[in-house]
Amino acid sequence: MDITKTIQELKKRPEFTENVGMILIHNGVVRNWSRQDRAEVTALEVNPDYEKIEALRQEFLQHPGIFDIIVEARSGTLQPGDDLLFIIVAGDIRENIKPVLAELLDRIKAEAVRKKEIF
């Protein structure tokens, strides 16, 4: 995902200025170490459930103040430093946007993405 281009496209929508006062972005990147014991990771096998991700996106779009949510999850064998997961949440005020990004991220990671570290 080209974050700059995606935000520019979002800003072109006619209802953007009436509804958006904040855009938050998550850009998850493959680490070269394991979260469990910091062992060196050479690659990460990722298998997103795109239908579940879309269902979660639709659920969180219903939260107050949310204008749009864009999610891109990569699949396959990724290397340390590769982009893994993008989430963009656009909406009215930070009190509405921050918790949506945090909860959506946690739910996608817990419910819709399977990962296997390769050592």
TORLO-941399 format. One record per atom (N, C-alpha, C): residue number from 1; residue in three letters; atom name; x, z, y. Coordinates in steps of 0.05 Angstrom, whole numbers, plus 5000, padded with zeros to 4 digits. Layout:
# TORLO-941399
+-----+------+------+------+------+-------+
| pos | code | site | east |   up | north |
+-----+------+------+------+------+-------+
| NUM |  ALA |   CA |    X |    Z |     Y |
...
+-----+------+------+------+------+-------+
***
This chain:
# TORLO-941399
+-----+------+------+------+------+-------+
| pos | code | site | east |   up | north |
+-----+------+------+------+------+-------+
|   1 |  MET |    N | 5017 | 5000 |  4977 |
|   1 |  MET |   CA | 5000 | 5000 |  5000 |
|   1 |  MET |    C | 5018 | 5000 |  5025 |
|   2 |  ASP |    N | 5011 | 4983 |  5044 |
|   2 |  ASP |   CA | 5024 | 4984 |  5070 |
|   2 |  ASP |    C | 5006 | 5002 |  5087 |
|   3 |  ILE |    N | 5016 | 5026 |  5091 |
|   3 |  ILE |   CA | 4999 | 5046 |  5106 |
|   3 |  ILE |    C | 4993 | 5037 |  5134 |
|   4 |  THR |    N | 5012 | 5026 |  5148 |
|   4 |  THR |   CA | 5008 | 5017 |  5175 |
|   4 |  THR |    C | 4986 | 4995 |  5176 |
|   5 |  LYS |    N | 4988 | 4976 |  5158 |
|   5 |  LYS |   CA | 4968 | 4954 |  5157 |
|   5 |  LYS |    C | 4941 | 4965 |  5150 |
|   6 |  THR |    N | 4939 | 4983 |  5131 |
|   6 |  THR |   CA | 4914 | 4994 |  5123 |
|   6 |  THR |    C | 4901 | 5009 |  5146 |
|   7 |  ILE |    N | 4916 | 5025 |  5161 |
|   7 |  ILE |   CA | 4905 | 5039 |  5184 |
|   7 |  ILE |    C | 4896 | 5020 |  5205 |
|   8 |  GLN |    N | 4912 | 4999 |  5210 |
|   8 |  GLN |   CA | 4904 | 4979 |  5230 |
|   8 |  GLN |    C | 4877 | 4966 |  5223 |
|   9 |  GLU |    N | 4873 | 4960 |  5197 |
|   9 |  GLU |   CA | 4848 | 4948 |  5188 |
|   9 |  GLU |    C | 4825 | 4968 |  5191 |
|  10 |  LEU |    N | 4830 | 4993 |  5185 |
|  10 |  LEU |   CA | 4810 | 5014 |  5188 |
|  10 |  LEU |    C | 4801 | 5016 |  5217 |
|  11 |  LYS |    N | 4820 | 5015 |  5236 |
|  11 |  LYS |   CA | 4815 | 5018 |  5264 |
|  11 |  LYS |    C | 4799 | 4994 |  5276 |
|  12 |  LYS |    N | 4799 | 4971 |  5262 |
|  12 |  LYS |   CA | 4785 | 4948 |  5271 |
|  12 |  LYS |    C | 4755 | 4949 |  5266 |
|  13 |  ARG |    N | 4747 | 4968 |  5249 |
|  13 |  ARG |   CA | 4718 | 4970 |  5242 |
|  13 |  ARG |    C | 4703 | 4980 |  5267 |
|  14 |  PRO |    N | 4680 | 4967 |  5273 |
|  14 |  PRO |   CA | 4666 | 4973 |  5298 |
|  14 |  PRO |    C | 4658 | 5002 |  5302 |
|  15 |  GLU |    N | 4652 | 5016 |  5281 |
|  15 |  GLU |   CA | 4643 | 5044 |  5283 |
|  15 |  GLU |    C | 4666 | 5064 |  5283 |
|  16 |  PHE |    N | 4691 | 5055 |  5281 |
|  16 |  PHE |   CA | 4714 | 5072 |  5279 |
|  16 |  PHE |    C | 4715 | 5092 |  5303 |
|  17 |  THR |    N | 4715 | 5082 |  5327 |
|  17 |  THR |   CA | 4720 | 5099 |  5351 |
|  17 |  THR |    C | 4698 | 5120 |  5354 |
|  18 |  GLU |    N | 4674 | 5115 |  5344 |
|  18 |  GLU |   CA | 4653 | 5135 |  5347 |
|  18 |  GLU |    C | 4654 | 5157 |  5326 |
|  19 |  ASN |    N | 4670 | 5152 |  5305 |
|  19 |  ASN |   CA | 4669 | 5170 |  5282 |
|  19 |  ASN |    C | 4696 | 5182 |  5274 |
|  20 |  VAL |    N | 4718 | 5173 |  5285 |
|  20 |  VAL |   CA | 4744 | 5182 |  5275 |
|  20 |  VAL |    C | 4760 | 5195 |  5298 |
|  21 |  GLY |    N | 4769 | 5219 |  5292 |
|  21 |  GLY |   CA | 4787 | 5234 |  5310 |
|  21 |  GLY |    C | 4812 | 5242 |  5295 |
|  22 |  MET |    N | 4813 | 5237 |  5269 |
|  22 |  MET |   CA | 4837 | 5244 |  5253 |
|  22 |  MET |    C | 4838 | 5227 |  5228 |
|  23 |  ILE |    N | 4863 | 5220 |  5221 |
|  23 |  ILE |   CA | 4869 | 5206 |  5196 |
|  23 |  ILE |    C | 4891 | 5222 |  5183 |
|  24 |  LEU |    N | 4886 | 5231 |  5158 |
|  24 |  LEU |   CA | 4907 | 5244 |  5143 |
|  24 |  LEU |    C | 4915 | 5226 |  5119 |
|  25 |  ILE |    N | 4941 | 5227 |  5113 |
|  25 |  ILE |   CA | 4951 | 5210 |  5092 |
|  25 |  ILE |    C | 4968 | 5226 |  5072 |
|  26 |  HIS |    N | 4963 | 5221 |  5046 |
|  26 |  HIS |   CA | 4980 | 5231 |  5025 |
|  26 |  HIS |    C | 4995 | 5208 |  5013 |
|  27 |  ASN |    N | 5021 | 5210 |  5010 |
|  27 |  ASN |   CA | 5037 | 5189 |  4997 |
|  27 |  ASN |    C | 5054 | 5203 |  4976 |
|  28 |  GLY |    N | 5043 | 5204 |  4952 |
|  28 |  GLY |   CA | 5057 | 5217 |  4929 |
|  28 |  GLY |    C | 5079 | 5199 |  4919 |
|  29 |  VAL |    N | 5102 | 5210 |  4913 |
|  29 |  VAL |   CA | 5125 | 5195 |  4904 |
|  29 |  VAL |    C | 5136 | 5208 |  4878 |
|  30 |  VAL |    N | 5145 | 5191 |  4860 |
|  30 |  VAL |   CA | 5156 | 5200 |  4835 |
|  30 |  VAL |    C | 5182 | 5217 |  4840 |
|  31 |  ARG |    N | 5182 | 5241 |  4830 |
|  31 |  ARG |   CA | 5206 | 5258 |  4833 |
|  31 |  ARG |    C | 5226 | 5252 |  4811 |
|  32 |  ASN |    N | 5251 | 5258 |  4815 |
|  32 |  ASN |   CA | 5271 | 5254 |  4794 |
|  32 |  ASN |    C | 5277 | 5280 |  4779 |
|  33 |  TRP |    N | 5259 | 5300 |  4782 |
|  33 |  TRP |   CA | 5261 | 5325 |  4767 |
|  33 |  TRP |    C | 5233 | 5334 |  4759 |
|  34 |  SER |    N | 5233 | 5349 |  4737 |
|  34 |  SER |   CA | 5208 | 5359 |  4726 |
|  34 |  SER |    C | 5199 | 5384 |  4741 |
|  35 |  ARG |    N | 5173 | 5385 |  4745 |
|  35 |  ARG |   CA | 5162 | 5409 |  4759 |
|  35 |  ARG |    C | 5165 | 5434 |  4742 |
|  36 |  GLN |    N | 5165 | 5431 |  4716 |
|  36 |  GLN |   CA | 5166 | 5454 |  4697 |
|  36 |  GLN |    C | 5193 | 5468 |  4698 |
|  37 |  ASP |    N | 5214 | 5453 |  4695 |
|  37 |  ASP |   CA | 5241 | 5466 |  4693 |
|  37 |  ASP |    C | 5262 | 5452 |  4709 |
|  38 |  ARG |    N | 5254 | 5433 |  4726 |
|  38 |  ARG |   CA | 5272 | 5418 |  4743 |
|  38 |  ARG |    C | 5292 | 5400 |  4727 |
|  39 |  ALA |    N | 5285 | 5395 |  4701 |
|  39 |  ALA |   CA | 5302 | 5377 |  4685 |
|  39 |  ALA |    C | 5300 | 5349 |  4698 |
|  40 |  GLU |    N | 5322 | 5333 |  4695 |
|  40 |  GLU |   CA | 5323 | 5307 |  4707 |
|  40 |  GLU |    C | 5303 | 5288 |  4693 |
|  41 |  VAL |    N | 5287 | 5274 |  4709 |
|  41 |  VAL |   CA | 5268 | 5254 |  4700 |
|  41 |  VAL |    C | 5278 | 5227 |  4707 |
|  42 |  THR |    N | 5279 | 5209 |  4687 |
|  42 |  THR |   CA | 5289 | 5181 |  4692 |
|  42 |  THR |    C | 5266 | 5162 |  4698 |
|  43 |  ALA |    N | 5242 | 5169 |  4689 |
|  43 |  ALA |   CA | 5218 | 5152 |  4694 |
|  43 |  ALA |    C | 5193 | 5168 |  4690 |
|  44 |  LEU |    N | 5171 | 5157 |  4698 |
|  44 |  LEU |   CA | 5145 | 5170 |  4695 |
|  44 |  LEU |    C | 5125 | 5149 |  4686 |
|  45 |  GLU |    N | 5112 | 5154 |  4664 |
|  45 |  GLU |   CA | 5090 | 5137 |  4654 |
|  45 |  GLU |    C | 5064 | 5147 |  4666 |
|  46 |  VAL |    N | 5050 | 5130 |  4680 |
|  46 |  VAL |   CA | 5026 | 5138 |  4694 |
|  46 |  VAL |    C | 5002 | 5121 |  4685 |
|  47 |  ASN |    N | 4980 | 5135 |  4679 |
|  47 |  ASN |   CA | 4955 | 5121 |  4671 |
|  47 |  ASN |    C | 4932 | 5132 |  4686 |
|  48 |  PRO |    N | 4925 | 5120 |  4709 |
|  48 |  PRO |   CA | 4902 | 5129 |  4725 |
|  48 |  PRO |    C | 4875 | 5120 |  4712 |
|  49 |  ASP |    N | 4855 | 5137 |  4715 |
|  49 |  ASP |   CA | 4827 | 5129 |  4708 |
|  49 |  ASP |    C | 4814 | 5120 |  4734 |
|  50 |  TYR |    N | 4814 | 5094 |  4738 |
|  50 |  TYR |   CA | 4804 | 5083 |  4764 |
|  50 |  TYR |    C | 4775 | 5088 |  4768 |
|  51 |  GLU |    N | 4759 | 5088 |  4747 |
|  51 |  GLU |   CA | 4730 | 5094 |  4750 |
|  51 |  GLU |    C | 4726 | 5122 |  4759 |
|  52 |  LYS |    N | 4741 | 5141 |  4748 |
|  52 |  LYS |   CA | 4739 | 5169 |  4756 |
|  52 |  LYS |    C | 4748 | 5173 |  4785 |
|  53 |  ILE |    N | 4770 | 5159 |  4792 |
|  53 |  ILE |   CA | 4780 | 5161 |  4820 |
|  53 |  ILE |    C | 4758 | 5151 |  4839 |
|  54 |  GLU |    N | 4745 | 5129 |  4832 |
|  54 |  GLU |   CA | 4724 | 5118 |  4850 |
|  54 |  GLU |    C | 4700 | 5137 |  4851 |
|  55 |  ALA |    N | 4693 | 5149 |  4829 |
|  55 |  ALA |   CA | 4671 | 5169 |  4829 |
|  55 |  ALA |    C | 4678 | 5193 |  4847 |
|  56 |  LEU |    N | 4703 | 5202 |  4846 |
|  56 |  LEU |   CA | 4712 | 5224 |  4863 |
|  56 |  LEU |    C | 4711 | 5215 |  4892 |
|  57 |  ARG |    N | 4721 | 5191 |  4897 |
|  57 |  ARG |   CA | 4720 | 5181 |  4925 |
|  57 |  ARG |    C | 4692 | 5180 |  4936 |
|  58 |  GLN |    N | 4674 | 5170 |  4920 |
|  58 |  GLN |   CA | 4645 | 5169 |  4928 |
|  58 |  GLN |    C | 4634 | 5197 |  4934 |
|  59 |  GLU |    N | 4641 | 5216 |  4916 |
|  59 |  GLU |   CA | 4632 | 5244 |  4920 |
|  59 |  GLU |    C | 4642 | 5255 |  4947 |
|  60 |  PHE |    N | 4668 | 5251 |  4952 |
|  60 |  PHE |   CA | 4680 | 5263 |  4976 |
|  60 |  PHE |    C | 4671 | 5248 |  5002 |
|  61 |  LEU |    N | 4663 | 5223 |  5000 |
|  61 |  LEU |   CA | 4652 | 5209 |  5023 |
|  61 |  LEU |    C | 4627 | 5222 |  5034 |
|  62 |  GLN |    N | 4614 | 5238 |  5017 |
|  62 |  GLN |   CA | 4589 | 5251 |  5025 |
|  62 |  GLN |    C | 4594 | 5276 |  5041 |
|  63 |  HIS |    N | 4619 | 5286 |  5043 |
|  63 |  HIS |   CA | 4624 | 5310 |  5058 |
|  63 |  HIS |    C | 4620 | 5305 |  5088 |
|  64 |  PRO |    N | 4612 | 5325 |  5103 |
|  64 |  PRO |   CA | 4607 | 5322 |  5131 |
|  64 |  PRO |    C | 4632 | 5312 |  5146 |
|  65 |  GLY |    N | 4627 | 5293 |  5165 |
|  65 |  GLY |   CA | 4649 | 5284 |  5182 |
|  65 |  GLY |    C | 4667 | 5263 |  5170 |
|  66 |  ILE |    N | 4663 | 5255 |  5145 |
|  66 |  ILE |   CA | 4681 | 5236 |  5132 |
|  66 |  ILE |    C | 4672 | 5207 |  5139 |
|  67 |  PHE |    N | 4690 | 5192 |  5150 |
|  67 |  PHE |   CA | 4684 | 5164 |  5157 |
|  67 |  PHE |    C | 4691 | 5146 |  5133 |
|  68 |  ASP |    N | 4715 | 5149 |  5122 |
|  68 |  ASP |   CA | 4722 | 5132 |  5099 |
|  68 |  ASP |    C | 4746 | 5146 |  5085 |
|  69 |  ILE |    N | 4748 | 5139 |  5059 |
|  69 |  ILE |   CA | 4770 | 5148 |  5042 |
|  69 |  ILE |    C | 4780 | 5124 |  5027 |
|  70 |  ILE |    N | 4807 | 5120 |  5028 |
|  70 |  ILE |   CA | 4820 | 5098 |  5014 |
|  70 |  ILE |    C | 4839 | 5111 |  4994 |
|  71 |  VAL |    N | 4838 | 5102 |  4969 |
|  71 |  VAL |   CA | 4856 | 5113 |  4948 |
|  71 |  VAL |    C | 4868 | 5089 |  4934 |
|  72 |  GLU |    N | 4895 | 5091 |  4930 |
|  72 |  GLU |   CA | 4909 | 5072 |  4914 |
|  72 |  GLU |    C | 4927 | 5087 |  4895 |
|  73 |  ALA |    N | 4922 | 5084 |  4869 |
|  73 |  ALA |   CA | 4938 | 5098 |  4848 |
|  73 |  ALA |    C | 4953 | 5076 |  4832 |
|  74 |  ARG |    N | 4978 | 5080 |  4829 |
|  74 |  ARG |   CA | 4995 | 5061 |  4814 |
|  74 |  ARG |    C | 4994 | 5068 |  4785 |
|  75 |  SER |    N | 4999 | 5048 |  4768 |
|  75 |  SER |   CA | 4999 | 5053 |  4739 |
|  75 |  SER |    C | 5025 | 5040 |  4727 |
|  76 |  GLY |    N | 5031 | 5049 |  4703 |
|  76 |  GLY |   CA | 5054 | 5037 |  4689 |
|  76 |  GLY |    C | 5077 | 5056 |  4689 |
|  77 |  THR |    N | 5101 | 5046 |  4684 |
|  77 |  THR |   CA | 5125 | 5061 |  4683 |
|  77 |  THR |    C | 5139 | 5059 |  4711 |
|  78 |  LEU |    N | 5140 | 5082 |  4724 |
|  78 |  LEU |   CA | 5151 | 5083 |  4751 |
|  78 |  LEU |    C | 5177 | 5098 |  4752 |
|  79 |  GLN |    N | 5194 | 5092 |  4771 |
|  79 |  GLN |   CA | 5220 | 5104 |  4774 |
|  79 |  GLN |    C | 5220 | 5125 |  4796 |
|  80 |  PRO |    N | 5238 | 5144 |  4795 |
|  80 |  PRO |   CA | 5240 | 5163 |  4817 |
|  80 |  PRO |    C | 5243 | 5149 |  4844 |
|  81 |  GLY |    N | 5227 | 5158 |  4863 |
|  81 |  GLY |   CA | 5227 | 5146 |  4890 |
|  81 |  GLY |    C | 5204 | 5126 |  4893 |
|  82 |  ASP |    N | 5192 | 5116 |  4871 |
|  82 |  ASP |   CA | 5170 | 5098 |  4873 |
|  82 |  ASP |    C | 5145 | 5112 |  4884 |
|  83 |  ASP |    N | 5129 | 5097 |  4899 |
|  83 |  ASP |   CA | 5104 | 5107 |  4908 |
|  83 |  ASP |    C | 5085 | 5110 |  4884 |
|  84 |  LEU |    N | 5070 | 5131 |  4883 |
|  84 |  LEU |   CA | 5053 | 5138 |  4860 |
|  84 |  LEU |    C | 5024 | 5138 |  4867 |
|  85 |  LEU |    N | 5017 | 5152 |  4889 |
|  85 |  LEU |   CA | 4989 | 5156 |  4897 |
|  85 |  LEU |    C | 4987 | 5157 |  4927 |
|  86 |  PHE |    N | 4969 | 5140 |  4938 |
|  86 |  PHE |   CA | 4963 | 5140 |  4966 |
|  86 |  PHE |    C | 4934 | 5150 |  4969 |
|  87 |  ILE |    N | 4929 | 5167 |  4988 |
|  87 |  ILE |   CA | 4902 | 5175 |  4996 |
|  87 |  ILE |    C | 4901 | 5176 |  5026 |
|  88 |  ILE |    N | 4882 | 5162 |  5038 |
|  88 |  ILE |   CA | 4877 | 5162 |  5067 |
|  88 |  ILE |    C | 4849 | 5173 |  5071 |
|  89 |  VAL |    N | 4847 | 5194 |  5087 |
|  89 |  VAL |   CA | 4821 | 5205 |  5094 |
|  89 |  VAL |    C | 4818 | 5203 |  5124 |
|  90 |  ALA |    N | 4797 | 5189 |  5133 |
|  90 |  ALA |   CA | 4791 | 5186 |  5162 |
|  90 |  ALA |    C | 4764 | 5200 |  5168 |
|  91 |  GLY |    N | 4764 | 5215 |  5190 |
|  91 |  GLY |   CA | 4739 | 5228 |  5197 |
|  91 |  GLY |    C | 4740 | 5240 |  5224 |
|  92 |  ASP |    N | 4721 | 5258 |  5229 |
|  92 |  ASP |   CA | 4716 | 5267 |  5257 |
|  92 |  ASP |    C | 4736 | 5288 |  5266 |
|  93 |  ILE |    N | 4738 | 5311 |  5253 |
|  93 |  ILE |   CA | 4754 | 5333 |  5263 |
|  93 |  ILE |    C | 4770 | 5345 |  5239 |
|  94 |  ARG |    N | 4792 | 5359 |  5246 |
|  94 |  ARG |   CA | 4810 | 5369 |  5225 |
|  94 |  ARG |    C | 4797 | 5389 |  5206 |
|  95 |  GLU |    N | 4778 | 5405 |  5216 |
|  95 |  GLU |   CA | 4765 | 5424 |  5199 |
|  95 |  GLU |    C | 4749 | 5411 |  5177 |
|  96 |  ASN |    N | 4741 | 5386 |  5181 |
|  96 |  ASN |   CA | 4727 | 5371 |  5160 |
|  96 |  ASN |    C | 4746 | 5354 |  5143 |
|  97 |  ILE |    N | 4768 | 5345 |  5155 |
|  97 |  ILE |   CA | 4786 | 5326 |  5141 |
|  97 |  ILE |    C | 4806 | 5340 |  5123 |
|  98 |  LYS |    N | 4819 | 5361 |  5133 |
|  98 |  LYS |   CA | 4840 | 5374 |  5117 |
|  98 |  LYS |    C | 4830 | 5384 |  5090 |
|  99 |  PRO |    N | 4808 | 5398 |  5088 |
|  99 |  PRO |   CA | 4799 | 5407 |  5062 |
|  99 |  PRO |    C | 4792 | 5384 |  5043 |
| 100 |  VAL |    N | 4781 | 5363 |  5054 |
| 100 |  VAL |   CA | 4774 | 5340 |  5037 |
| 100 |  VAL |    C | 4799 | 5327 |  5025 |
| 101 |  LEU |    N | 4819 | 5323 |  5041 |
| 101 |  LEU |   CA | 4844 | 5312 |  5029 |
| 101 |  LEU |    C | 4856 | 5330 |  5008 |
| 102 |  ALA |    N | 4857 | 5356 |  5014 |
| 102 |  ALA |   CA | 4869 | 5375 |  4995 |
| 102 |  ALA |    C | 4854 | 5376 |  4969 |
| 103 |  GLU |    N | 4827 | 5378 |  4970 |
| 103 |  GLU |   CA | 4811 | 5381 |  4946 |
| 103 |  GLU |    C | 4811 | 5354 |  4930 |
| 104 |  LEU |    N | 4808 | 5332 |  4945 |
| 104 |  LEU |   CA | 4807 | 5306 |  4931 |
| 104 |  LEU |    C | 4834 | 5301 |  4917 |
| 105 |  LEU |    N | 4856 | 5307 |  4930 |
| 105 |  LEU |   CA | 4882 | 5304 |  4917 |
| 105 |  LEU |    C | 4884 | 5321 |  4891 |
| 106 |  ASP |    N | 4876 | 5346 |  4893 |
| 106 |  ASP |   CA | 4878 | 5364 |  4870 |
| 106 |  ASP |    C | 4860 | 5354 |  4847 |
| 107 |  ARG |    N | 4836 | 5344 |  4854 |
| 107 |  ARG |   CA | 4817 | 5334 |  4833 |
| 107 |  ARG |    C | 4827 | 5309 |  4821 |
| 108 |  ILE |    N | 4838 | 5290 |  4837 |
| 108 |  ILE |   CA | 4848 | 5265 |  4825 |
| 108 |  ILE |    C | 4871 | 5272 |  4806 |
| 109 |  LYS |    N | 4889 | 5289 |  4814 |
| 109 |  LYS |   CA | 4912 | 5296 |  4797 |
| 109 |  LYS |    C | 4903 | 5310 |  4771 |
| 110 |  ALA |    N | 4882 | 5327 |  4773 |
| 110 |  ALA |   CA | 4873 | 5343 |  4750 |
| 110 |  ALA |    C | 4855 | 5327 |  4732 |
| 111 |  GLU |    N | 4838 | 5309 |  4743 |
| 111 |  GLU |   CA | 4817 | 5297 |  4728 |
| 111 |  GLU |    C | 4820 | 5267 |  4723 |
| 112 |  ALA |    N | 4838 | 5253 |  4738 |
| 112 |  ALA |   CA | 4837 | 5224 |  4737 |
| 112 |  ALA |    C | 4865 | 5211 |  4733 |
| 113 |  VAL |    N | 4886 | 5227 |  4730 |
| 113 |  VAL |   CA | 4912 | 5215 |  4726 |
| 113 |  VAL |    C | 4927 | 5229 |  4703 |
| 114 |  ARG |    N | 4935 | 5213 |  4684 |
| 114 |  ARG |   CA | 4952 | 5223 |  4662 |
| 114 |  ARG |    C | 4980 | 5214 |  4667 |
| 115 |  LYS |    N | 4999 | 5233 |  4664 |
| 115 |  LYS |   CA | 5028 | 5226 |  4669 |
| 115 |  LYS |    C | 5044 | 5237 |  4646 |
| 116 |  LYS |    N | 5066 | 5222 |  4640 |
| 116 |  LYS |   CA | 5085 | 5231 |  4620 |
| 116 |  LYS |    C | 5113 | 5227 |  4631 |
| 117 |  GLU |    N | 5128 | 5248 |  4633 |
| 117 |  GLU |   CA | 5155 | 5246 |  4644 |
| 117 |  GLU |    C | 5173 | 5236 |  4622 |
| 118 |  ILE |    N | 5192 | 5219 |  4629 |
| 118 |  ILE |   CA | 5212 | 5209 |  4611 |
| 118 |  ILE |    C | 5239 | 5220 |  4619 |
| 119 |  PHE |    N | 5252 | 5234 |  4600 |
| 119 |  PHE |   CA | 5277 | 5248 |  4606 |
| 119 |  PHE |    C | 5301 | 5232 |  4597 |
+-----+------+------+------+------+-------+
***
